[in-house]
Amino acid sequence: MRVCFFVESAFLEMLKEKPVGQIHVADILGAVGICKGTFYKYYCDKYDLLQKCFTNEYYGEILGSSHTFDQFTENSLNAFRKSPKTVLHAMSPDDSDSLFAYHTRLTAQFLRRDRERAGMTENAVSERLIALYAENVTRLTAEWLGAPRHGQTEDALGLIRAARPALLLEQE
């Protein structure tokens, strides 16, 4: 598994310099000095590598310490602010395999879980609201990280909470 460490380290270094869409498997192979077969033994493609990197580097800790949507959001912001450029390069809203889509899905899962704990039931409207709000949360997170001097985590949390549709907080 030492190979995975070197591959993931090289990939995260590349993400500091350019977006995931501009990184090719051949770049990673050259940086680490391995052949295609070795890469594909451990990863399906660069997006599989991306998800594994971020699970190991960020989401393992975030998910392990989050029990509610608010905790997940705050823990994500705190973890991402450590290396905002890397996270931004991994979050391409135009790429369905990017970290943007993965983070949006996780955000929606926490919203559903909170609603379930509160005894709220889902319907087509609430499901669509959850999906839209989760995408907005991810977009706000990315915008906050991309700001020249992003403020305190509390500032971003305030914006995210203010953007929450009232219908998500109420029982239908």
Buried (B, 14 or more C-beta within 10 A) or exposed (E): EEEBEBBBBBBBEBBEEEBBEEBEBEBBBEBBEBEEEBBEEBBEEBBEBBBBBBBBBBBEBBBEEBEEBBBBBBBBBEBBBEBBEBBBBBBBEEBEBBBBBBBBEBBBBBBBBBBEEEEBEEEEEBEEBBBBBBBBBBBBBBEBBEEEEBEEBEEBBEBBEEEBEEEBEEEE
